[in-house]
Amino acid sequence: MNRKILLIISVATVIAFLVYLLFFSENNIYKHRELNLKIKQLDENIAKTKNQINNTYTFEQLENDTAGALEKYAREQLNLQRPNEDVFVILYE
């Protein structure tokens, strides 16, 4: 009988501690979820900003270059092709 009571008290203590950690502590599950969403948004903003910087830089370069550079950019970045021509796109992951 004594062991059962001790086991019940131990399990109840562990459950109470887990509930406290998940919902009531300073670093609860809601705060972690909120921070993970914010990290995702910031990563997306970084990717968009890098893309804008790269596009601005390449367009400034293209304005100063010849038509050959414009065609090269269109072929590489926009995957454009001439008639009767095959283009193979290699994606790195």
Phi and psi restraints in degrees (range 20) as a CNS / XPLOR table:
assign (resid 1 and name C) (resid 2 and name N)
       (resid 2 and name CA) (resid 2 and name C) 1.0 -65.8 20.0 2
assign (resid 2 and name N) (resid 2 and name CA)
       (resid 2 and name C) (resid 3 and name N) 1.0 -38.4 20.0 2
assign (resid 2 and name C) (resid 3 and name N)
       (resid 3 and name CA) (resid 3 and name C) 1.0 -67.1 20.0 2
assign (resid 3 and name N) (resid 3 and name CA)
       (resid 3 and name C) (resid 4 and name N) 1.0 -38.3 20.0 2
assign (resid 3 and name C) (resid 4 and name N)
       (resid 4 and name CA) (resid 4 and name C) 1.0 -62.7 20.0 2
assign (resid 4 and name N) (resid 4 and name CA)
       (resid 4 and name C) (resid 5 and name N) 1.0 -43.9 20.0 2
assign (resid 4 and name C) (resid 5 and name N)
       (resid 5 and name CA) (resid 5 and name C) 1.0 -64.6 20.0 2
assign (resid 5 and name N) (resid 5 and name CA)
       (resid 5 and name C) (resid 6 and name N) 1.0 -42.0 20.0 2
assign (resid 5 and name C) (resid 6 and name N)
       (resid 6 and name CA) (resid 6 and name C) 1.0 -64.1 20.0 2
assign (resid 6 and name N) (resid 6 and name CA)
       (resid 6 and name C) (resid 7 and name N) 1.0 -40.4 20.0 2
assign (resid 6 and name C) (resid 7 and name N)
       (resid 7 and name CA) (resid 7 and name C) 1.0 -65.1 20.0 2
assign (resid 7 and name N) (resid 7 and name CA)
       (resid 7 and name C) (resid 8 and name N) 1.0 -44.0 20.0 2
assign (resid 7 and name C) (resid 8 and name N)
       (resid 8 and name CA) (resid 8 and name C) 1.0 -63.1 20.0 2
assign (resid 8 and name N) (resid 8 and name CA)
       (resid 8 and name C) (resid 9 and name N) 1.0 -42.8 20.0 2
assign (resid 8 and name C) (resid 9 and name N)
       (resid 9 and name CA) (resid 9 and name C) 1.0 -65.6 20.0 2
assign (resid 9 and name N) (resid 9 and name CA)
       (resid 9 and name C) (resid 10 and name N) 1.0 -40.6 20.0 2
assign (resid 9 and name C) (resid 10 and name N)
       (resid 10 and name CA) (resid 10 and name C) 1.0 -64.2 20.0 2
assign (resid 10 and name N) (resid 10 and name CA)
       (resid 10 and name C) (resid 11 and name N) 1.0 -46.4 20.0 2
assign (resid 10 and name C) (resid 11 and name N)
       (resid 11 and name CA) (resid 11 and name C) 1.0 -64.3 20.0 2
assign (resid 11 and name N) (resid 11 and name CA)
       (resid 11 and name C) (resid 12 and name N) 1.0 -42.2 20.0 2
assign (resid 11 and name C) (resid 12 and name N)
       (resid 12 and name CA) (resid 12 and name C) 1.0 -63.0 20.0 2
assign (resid 12 and name N) (resid 12 and name CA)
       (resid 12 and name C) (resid 13 and name N) 1.0 -38.7 20.0 2
assign (resid 12 and name C) (resid 13 and name N)
       (resid 13 and name CA) (resid 13 and name C) 1.0 -65.6 20.0 2
assign (resid 13 and name N) (resid 13 and name CA)
       (resid 13 and name C) (resid 14 and name N) 1.0 -43.9 20.0 2
assign (resid 13 and name C) (resid 14 and name N)
       (resid 14 and name CA) (resid 14 and name C) 1.0 -64.1 20.0 2
assign (resid 14 and name N) (resid 14 and name CA)
       (resid 14 and name C) (resid 15 and name N) 1.0 -43.4 20.0 2
assign (resid 14 and name C) (resid 15 and name N)
       (resid 15 and name CA) (resid 15 and name C) 1.0 -63.4 20.0 2
assign (resid 15 and name N) (resid 15 and name CA)
       (resid 15 and name C) (resid 16 and name N) 1.0 -43.9 20.0 2
assign (resid 15 and name C) (resid 16 and name N)
       (resid 16 and name CA) (resid 16 and name C) 1.0 -62.2 20.0 2
assign (resid 16 and name N) (resid 16 and name CA)
       (resid 16 and name C) (resid 17 and name N) 1.0 -40.9 20.0 2
assign (resid 16 and name C) (resid 17 and name N)
       (resid 17 and name CA) (resid 17 and name C) 1.0 -63.8 20.0 2
assign (resid 17 and name N) (resid 17 and name CA)
       (resid 17 and name C) (resid 18 and name N) 1.0 -43.8 20.0 2
assign (resid 17 and name C) (resid 18 and name N)
       (resid 18 and name CA) (resid 18 and name C) 1.0 -64.1 20.0 2
assign (resid 18 and name N) (resid 18 and name CA)
       (resid 18 and name C) (resid 19 and name N) 1.0 -41.4 20.0 2
assign (resid 18 and name C) (resid 19 and name N)
       (resid 19 and name CA) (resid 19 and name C) 1.0 -61.8 20.0 2
assign (resid 19 and name N) (resid 19 and name CA)
       (resid 19 and name C) (resid 20 and name N) 1.0 -43.3 20.0 2
assign (resid 19 and name C) (resid 20 and name N)
       (resid 20 and name CA) (resid 20 and name C) 1.0 -60.7 20.0 2
assign (resid 20 and name N) (resid 20 and name CA)
       (resid 20 and name C) (resid 21 and name N) 1.0 -45.9 20.0 2
assign (resid 20 and name C) (resid 21 and name N)
       (resid 21 and name CA) (resid 21 and name C) 1.0 -64.2 20.0 2
assign (resid 21 and name N) (resid 21 and name CA)
       (resid 21 and name C) (resid 22 and name N) 1.0 -40.5 20.0 2
assign (resid 21 and name C) (resid 22 and name N)
       (resid 22 and name CA) (resid 22 and name C) 1.0 -76.8 20.0 2
assign (resid 22 and name N) (resid 22 and name CA)
       (resid 22 and name C) (resid 23 and name N) 1.0 -33.6 20.0 2
assign (resid 22 and name C) (resid 23 and name N)
       (resid 23 and name CA) (resid 23 and name C) 1.0 -119.1 20.0 2
assign (resid 23 and name N) (resid 23 and name CA)
       (resid 23 and name C) (resid 24 and name N) 1.0 -29.1 20.0 2
assign (resid 23 and name C) (resid 24 and name N)
       (resid 24 and name CA) (resid 24 and name C) 1.0 -112.7 20.0 2
assign (resid 24 and name N) (resid 24 and name CA)
       (resid 24 and name C) (resid 25 and name N) 1.0 -14.3 20.0 2
assign (resid 24 and name C) (resid 25 and name N)
       (resid 25 and name CA) (resid 25 and name C) 1.0 -75.4 20.0 2
assign (resid 25 and name N) (resid 25 and name CA)
       (resid 25 and name C) (resid 26 and name N) 1.0 172.1 20.0 2
assign (resid 25 and name C) (resid 26 and name N)
       (resid 26 and name CA) (resid 26 and name C) 1.0 -66.4 20.0 2
assign (resid 26 and name N) (resid 26 and name CA)
       (resid 26 and name C) (resid 27 and name N) 1.0 -33.0 20.0 2
assign (resid 26 and name C) (resid 27 and name N)
       (resid 27 and name CA) (resid 27 and name C) 1.0 -106.2 20.0 2
assign (resid 27 and name N) (resid 27 and name CA)
       (resid 27 and name C) (resid 28 and name N) 1.0 58.1 20.0 2
assign (resid 27 and name C) (resid 28 and name N)
       (resid 28 and name CA) (resid 28 and name C) 1.0 -77.5 20.0 2
assign (resid 28 and name N) (resid 28 and name CA)
       (resid 28 and name C) (resid 29 and name N) 1.0 176.9 20.0 2
assign (resid 28 and name C) (resid 29 and name N)
       (resid 29 and name CA) (resid 29 and name C) 1.0 -66.8 20.0 2
assign (resid 29 and name N) (resid 29 and name CA)
       (resid 29 and name C) (resid 30 and name N) 1.0 -32.5 20.0 2
assign (resid 29 and name C) (resid 30 and name N)
       (resid 30 and name CA) (resid 30 and name C) 1.0 -68.1 20.0 2
assign (resid 30 and name N) (resid 30 and name CA)
       (resid 30 and name C) (resid 31 and name N) 1.0 -39.3 20.0 2
assign (resid 30 and name C) (resid 31 and name N)
       (resid 31 and name CA) (resid 31 and name C) 1.0 -66.5 20.0 2
assign (resid 31 and name N) (resid 31 and name CA)
       (resid 31 and name C) (resid 32 and name N) 1.0 -40.2 20.0 2
assign (resid 31 and name C) (resid 32 and name N)
       (resid 32 and name CA) (resid 32 and name C) 1.0 -63.2 20.0 2
assign (resid 32 and name N) (resid 32 and name CA)
       (resid 32 and name C) (resid 33 and name N) 1.0 -41.2 20.0 2
assign (resid 32 and name C) (resid 33 and name N)
       (resid 33 and name CA) (resid 33 and name C) 1.0 -63.5 20.0 2
assign (resid 33 and name N) (resid 33 and name CA)
       (resid 33 and name C) (resid 34 and name N) 1.0 -44.7 20.0 2
assign (resid 33 and name C) (resid 34 and name N)
       (resid 34 and name CA) (resid 34 and name C) 1.0 -61.8 20.0 2
assign (resid 34 and name N) (resid 34 and name CA)
       (resid 34 and name C) (resid 35 and name N) 1.0 -42.9 20.0 2
assign (resid 34 and name C) (resid 35 and name N)
       (resid 35 and name CA) (resid 35 and name C) 1.0 -67.5 20.0 2
assign (resid 35 and name N) (resid 35 and name CA)
       (resid 35 and name C) (resid 36 and name N) 1.0 -37.7 20.0 2
assign (resid 35 and name C) (resid 36 and name N)
       (resid 36 and name CA) (resid 36 and name C) 1.0 -64.6 20.0 2
assign (resid 36 and name N) (resid 36 and name CA)
       (resid 36 and name C) (resid 37 and name N) 1.0 -39.7 20.0 2
assign (resid 36 and name C) (resid 37 and name N)
       (resid 37 and name CA) (resid 37 and name C) 1.0 -64.4 20.0 2
assign (resid 37 and name N) (resid 37 and name CA)
       (resid 37 and name C) (resid 38 and name N) 1.0 -40.2 20.0 2
assign (resid 37 and name C) (resid 38 and name N)
       (resid 38 and name CA) (resid 38 and name C) 1.0 -65.0 20.0 2
assign (resid 38 and name N) (resid 38 and name CA)
       (resid 38 and name C) (resid 39 and name N) 1.0 -39.2 20.0 2
assign (resid 38 and name C) (resid 39 and name N)
       (resid 39 and name CA) (resid 39 and name C) 1.0 -62.1 20.0 2
assign (resid 39 and name N) (resid 39 and name CA)
       (resid 39 and name C) (resid 40 and name N) 1.0 -42.7 20.0 2
assign (resid 39 and name C) (resid 40 and name N)
       (resid 40 and name CA) (resid 40 and name C) 1.0 -60.7 20.0 2
assign (resid 40 and name N) (resid 40 and name CA)
       (resid 40 and name C) (resid 41 and name N) 1.0 -45.5 20.0 2
assign (resid 40 and name C) (resid 41 and name N)
       (resid 41 and name CA) (resid 41 and name C) 1.0 -62.4 20.0 2
assign (resid 41 and name N) (resid 41 and name CA)
       (resid 41 and name C) (resid 42 and name N) 1.0 -42.3 20.0 2
assign (resid 41 and name C) (resid 42 and name N)
       (resid 42 and name CA) (resid 42 and name C) 1.0 -66.8 20.0 2
assign (resid 42 and name N) (resid 42 and name CA)
       (resid 42 and name C) (resid 43 and name N) 1.0 -38.1 20.0 2
assign (resid 42 and name C) (resid 43 and name N)
       (resid 43 and name CA) (resid 43 and name C) 1.0 -63.4 20.0 2
assign (resid 43 and name N) (resid 43 and name CA)
       (resid 43 and name C) (resid 44 and name N) 1.0 -40.7 20.0 2
assign (resid 43 and name C) (resid 44 and name N)
       (resid 44 and name CA) (resid 44 and name C) 1.0 -64.4 20.0 2
assign (resid 44 and name N) (resid 44 and name CA)
       (resid 44 and name C) (resid 45 and name N) 1.0 -40.9 20.0 2
assign (resid 44 and name C) (resid 45 and name N)
       (resid 45 and name CA) (resid 45 and name C) 1.0 -64.1 20.0 2
assign (resid 45 and name N) (resid 45 and name CA)
       (resid 45 and name C) (resid 46 and name N) 1.0 -38.8 20.0 2
assign (resid 45 and name C) (resid 46 and name N)
       (resid 46 and name CA) (resid 46 and name C) 1.0 -63.3 20.0 2
assign (resid 46 and name N) (resid 46 and name CA)
       (resid 46 and name C) (resid 47 and name N) 1.0 -44.5 20.0 2
assign (resid 46 and name C) (resid 47 and name N)
       (resid 47 and name CA) (resid 47 and name C) 1.0 -63.2 20.0 2
assign (resid 47 and name N) (resid 47 and name CA)
       (resid 47 and name C) (resid 48 and name N) 1.0 -43.4 20.0 2
assign (resid 47 and name C) (resid 48 and name N)
       (resid 48 and name CA) (resid 48 and name C) 1.0 -63.4 20.0 2
assign (resid 48 and name N) (resid 48 and name CA)
       (resid 48 and name C) (resid 49 and name N) 1.0 -42.2 20.0 2
assign (resid 48 and name C) (resid 49 and name N)
       (resid 49 and name CA) (resid 49 and name C) 1.0 -66.1 20.0 2
assign (resid 49 and name N) (resid 49 and name CA)
       (resid 49 and name C) (resid 50 and name N) 1.0 -42.2 20.0 2
assign (resid 49 and name C) (resid 50 and name N)
       (resid 50 and name CA) (resid 50 and name C) 1.0 -61.9 20.0 2
assign (resid 50 and name N) (resid 50 and name CA)
       (resid 50 and name C) (resid 51 and name N) 1.0 -40.3 20.0 2
assign (resid 50 and name C) (resid 51 and name N)
       (resid 51 and name CA) (resid 51 and name C) 1.0 -63.9 20.0 2
assign (resid 51 and name N) (resid 51 and name CA)
       (resid 51 and name C) (resid 52 and name N) 1.0 -43.0 20.0 2
assign (resid 51 and name C) (resid 52 and name N)
       (resid 52 and name CA) (resid 52 and name C) 1.0 -63.8 20.0 2
assign (resid 52 and name N) (resid 52 and name CA)
       (resid 52 and name C) (resid 53 and name N) 1.0 -40.9 20.0 2
assign (resid 52 and name C) (resid 53 and name N)
       (resid 53 and name CA) (resid 53 and name C) 1.0 -64.0 20.0 2
assign (resid 53 and name N) (resid 53 and name CA)
       (resid 53 and name C) (resid 54 and name N) 1.0 -44.8 20.0 2
assign (resid 53 and name C) (resid 54 and name N)
       (resid 54 and name CA) (resid 54 and name C) 1.0 -63.1 20.0 2
assign (resid 54 and name N) (resid 54 and name CA)
       (resid 54 and name C) (resid 55 and name N) 1.0 -42.5 20.0 2
assign (resid 54 and name C) (resid 55 and name N)
       (resid 55 and name CA) (resid 55 and name C) 1.0 -64.9 20.0 2
assign (resid 55 and name N) (resid 55 and name CA)
       (resid 55 and name C) (resid 56 and name N) 1.0 -42.2 20.0 2
assign (resid 55 and name C) (resid 56 and name N)
       (resid 56 and name CA) (resid 56 and name C) 1.0 -62.8 20.0 2
assign (resid 56 and name N) (resid 56 and name CA)
       (resid 56 and name C) (resid 57 and name N) 1.0 -44.8 20.0 2
assign (resid 56 and name C) (resid 57 and name N)
       (resid 57 and name CA) (resid 57 and name C) 1.0 -62.3 20.0 2
assign (resid 57 and name N) (resid 57 and name CA)
       (resid 57 and name C) (resid 58 and name N) 1.0 -45.9 20.0 2
assign (resid 57 and name C) (resid 58 and name N)
       (resid 58 and name CA) (resid 58 and name C) 1.0 -69.2 20.0 2
assign (resid 58 and name N) (resid 58 and name CA)
       (resid 58 and name C) (resid 59 and name N) 1.0 -37.0 20.0 2
assign (resid 58 and name C) (resid 59 and name N)
       (resid 59 and name CA) (resid 59 and name C) 1.0 -68.2 20.0 2
assign (resid 59 and name N) (resid 59 and name CA)
       (resid 59 and name C) (resid 60 and name N) 1.0 -35.1 20.0 2
assign (resid 59 and name C) (resid 60 and name N)
       (resid 60 and name CA) (resid 60 and name C) 1.0 -66.1 20.0 2
assign (resid 60 and name N) (resid 60 and name CA)
       (resid 60 and name C) (resid 61 and name N) 1.0 -38.1 20.0 2
assign (resid 60 and name C) (resid 61 and name N)
       (resid 61 and name CA) (resid 61 and name C) 1.0 -65.6 20.0 2
assign (resid 61 and name N) (resid 61 and name CA)
       (resid 61 and name C) (resid 62 and name N) 1.0 -41.5 20.0 2
assign (resid 61 and name C) (resid 62 and name N)
       (resid 62 and name CA) (resid 62 and name C) 1.0 -67.0 20.0 2
assign (resid 62 and name N) (resid 62 and name CA)
       (resid 62 and name C) (resid 63 and name N) 1.0 -33.0 20.0 2
assign (resid 62 and name C) (resid 63 and name N)
       (resid 63 and name CA) (resid 63 and name C) 1.0 -63.2 20.0 2
assign (resid 63 and name N) (resid 63 and name CA)
       (resid 63 and name C) (resid 64 and name N) 1.0 -33.0 20.0 2
assign (resid 63 and name C) (resid 64 and name N)
       (resid 64 and name CA) (resid 64 and name C) 1.0 -87.6 20.0 2
assign (resid 64 and name N) (resid 64 and name CA)
       (resid 64 and name C) (resid 65 and name N) 1.0 -17.0 20.0 2
assign (resid 64 and name C) (resid 65 and name N)
       (resid 65 and name CA) (resid 65 and name C) 1.0 -92.6 20.0 2
assign (resid 65 and name N) (resid 65 and name CA)
       (resid 65 and name C) (resid 66 and name N) 1.0 -177.5 20.0 2
assign (resid 65 and name C) (resid 66 and name N)
       (resid 66 and name CA) (resid 66 and name C) 1.0 -87.7 20.0 2
assign (resid 66 and name N) (resid 66 and name CA)
       (resid 66 and name C) (resid 67 and name N) 1.0 -178.7 20.0 2
assign (resid 66 and name C) (resid 67 and name N)
       (resid 67 and name CA) (resid 67 and name C) 1.0 -66.2 20.0 2
assign (resid 67 and name N) (resid 67 and name CA)
       (resid 67 and name C) (resid 68 and name N) 1.0 -27.6 20.0 2
assign (resid 67 and name C) (resid 68 and name N)
       (resid 68 and name CA) (resid 68 and name C) 1.0 -63.1 20.0 2
assign (resid 68 and name N) (resid 68 and name CA)
       (resid 68 and name C) (resid 69 and name N) 1.0 -37.5 20.0 2
assign (resid 68 and name C) (resid 69 and name N)
       (resid 69 and name CA) (resid 69 and name C) 1.0 -69.4 20.0 2
assign (resid 69 and name N) (resid 69 and name CA)
       (resid 69 and name C) (resid 70 and name N) 1.0 -36.2 20.0 2
assign (resid 69 and name C) (resid 70 and name N)
       (resid 70 and name CA) (resid 70 and name C) 1.0 -64.8 20.0 2
assign (resid 70 and name N) (resid 70 and name CA)
       (resid 70 and name C) (resid 71 and name N) 1.0 -41.9 20.0 2
assign (resid 70 and name C) (resid 71 and name N)
       (resid 71 and name CA) (resid 71 and name C) 1.0 -64.7 20.0 2
assign (resid 71 and name N) (resid 71 and name CA)
       (resid 71 and name C) (resid 72 and name N) 1.0 -41.2 20.0 2
assign (resid 71 and name C) (resid 72 and name N)
       (resid 72 and name CA) (resid 72 and name C) 1.0 -62.1 20.0 2
assign (resid 72 and name N) (resid 72 and name CA)
       (resid 72 and name C) (resid 73 and name N) 1.0 -43.0 20.0 2
assign (resid 72 and name C) (resid 73 and name N)
       (resid 73 and name CA) (resid 73 and name C) 1.0 -62.4 20.0 2
assign (resid 73 and name N) (resid 73 and name CA)
       (resid 73 and name C) (resid 74 and name N) 1.0 -45.0 20.0 2
assign (resid 73 and name C) (resid 74 and name N)
       (resid 74 and name CA) (resid 74 and name C) 1.0 -62.0 20.0 2
assign (resid 74 and name N) (resid 74 and name CA)
       (resid 74 and name C) (resid 75 and name N) 1.0 -39.1 20.0 2
assign (resid 74 and name C) (resid 75 and name N)
       (resid 75 and name CA) (resid 75 and name C) 1.0 -70.3 20.0 2
assign (resid 75 and name N) (resid 75 and name CA)
       (resid 75 and name C) (resid 76 and name N) 1.0 -42.3 20.0 2
assign (resid 75 and name C) (resid 76 and name N)
       (resid 76 and name CA) (resid 76 and name C) 1.0 -78.0 20.0 2
assign (resid 76 and name N) (resid 76 and name CA)
       (resid 76 and name C) (resid 77 and name N) 1.0 -47.2 20.0 2
assign (resid 76 and name C) (resid 77 and name N)
       (resid 77 and name CA) (resid 77 and name C) 1.0 -87.9 20.0 2
assign (resid 77 and name N) (resid 77 and name CA)
       (resid 77 and name C) (resid 78 and name N) 1.0 -36.9 20.0 2
assign (resid 77 and name C) (resid 78 and name N)
       (resid 78 and name CA) (resid 78 and name C) 1.0 -101.0 20.0 2
assign (resid 78 and name N) (resid 78 and name CA)
       (resid 78 and name C) (resid 79 and name N) 1.0 -1.9 20.0 2
assign (resid 78 and name C) (resid 79 and name N)
       (resid 79 and name CA) (resid 79 and name C) 1.0 58.1 20.0 2
assign (resid 79 and name N) (resid 79 and name CA)
       (resid 79 and name C) (resid 80 and name N) 1.0 39.1 20.0 2
assign (resid 79 and name C) (resid 80 and name N)
       (resid 80 and name CA) (resid 80 and name C) 1.0 -83.4 20.0 2
assign (resid 80 and name N) (resid 80 and name CA)
       (resid 80 and name C) (resid 81 and name N) 1.0 157.5 20.0 2
assign (resid 80 and name C) (resid 81 and name N)
       (resid 81 and name CA) (resid 81 and name C) 1.0 -144.7 20.0 2
assign (resid 81 and name N) (resid 81 and name CA)
       (resid 81 and name C) (resid 82 and name N) 1.0 161.9 20.0 2
assign (resid 81 and name C) (resid 82 and name N)
       (resid 82 and name CA) (resid 82 and name C) 1.0 -85.8 20.0 2
assign (resid 82 and name N) (resid 82 and name CA)
       (resid 82 and name C) (resid 83 and name N) 1.0 161.2 20.0 2
assign (resid 82 and name C) (resid 83 and name N)
       (resid 83 and name CA) (resid 83 and name C) 1.0 -60.8 20.0 2
assign (resid 83 and name N) (resid 83 and name CA)
       (resid 83 and name C) (resid 84 and name N) 1.0 146.3 20.0 2
assign (resid 83 and name C) (resid 84 and name N)
       (resid 84 and name CA) (resid 84 and name C) 1.0 59.9 20.0 2
assign (resid 84 and name N) (resid 84 and name CA)
       (resid 84 and name C) (resid 85 and name N) 1.0 35.5 20.0 2
assign (resid 84 and name C) (resid 85 and name N)
       (resid 85 and name CA) (resid 85 and name C) 1.0 -130.7 20.0 2
assign (resid 85 and name N) (resid 85 and name CA)
       (resid 85 and name C) (resid 86 and name N) 1.0 138.9 20.0 2
assign (resid 85 and name C) (resid 86 and name N)
       (resid 86 and name CA) (resid 86 and name C) 1.0 -99.7 20.0 2
assign (resid 86 and name N) (resid 86 and name CA)
       (resid 86 and name C) (resid 87 and name N) 1.0 138.1 20.0 2
assign (resid 86 and name C) (resid 87 and name N)
       (resid 87 and name CA) (resid 87 and name C) 1.0 -121.8 20.0 2
assign (resid 87 and name N) (resid 87 and name CA)
       (resid 87 and name C) (resid 88 and name N) 1.0 129.9 20.0 2
assign (resid 87 and name C) (resid 88 and name N)
       (resid 88 and name CA) (resid 88 and name C) 1.0 -109.0 20.0 2
assign (resid 88 and name N) (resid 88 and name CA)
       (resid 88 and name C) (resid 89 and name N) 1.0 124.7 20.0 2
assign (resid 88 and name C) (resid 89 and name N)
       (resid 89 and name CA) (resid 89 and name C) 1.0 -104.4 20.0 2
assign (resid 89 and name N) (resid 89 and name CA)
       (resid 89 and name C) (resid 90 and name N) 1.0 125.8 20.0 2
assign (resid 89 and name C) (resid 90 and name N)
       (resid 90 and name CA) (resid 90 and name C) 1.0 -108.5 20.0 2
assign (resid 90 and name N) (resid 90 and name CA)
       (resid 90 and name C) (resid 91 and name N) 1.0 119.7 20.0 2
assign (resid 90 and name C) (resid 91 and name N)
       (resid 91 and name CA) (resid 91 and name C) 1.0 -105.3 20.0 2
assign (resid 91 and name N) (resid 91 and name CA)
       (resid 91 and name C) (resid 92 and name N) 1.0 129.5 20.0 2
assign (resid 91 and name C) (resid 92 and name N)
       (resid 92 and name CA) (resid 92 and name C) 1.0 -97.9 20.0 2
assign (resid 92 and name N) (resid 92 and name CA)
       (resid 92 and name C) (resid 93 and name N) 1.0 135.2 20.0 2
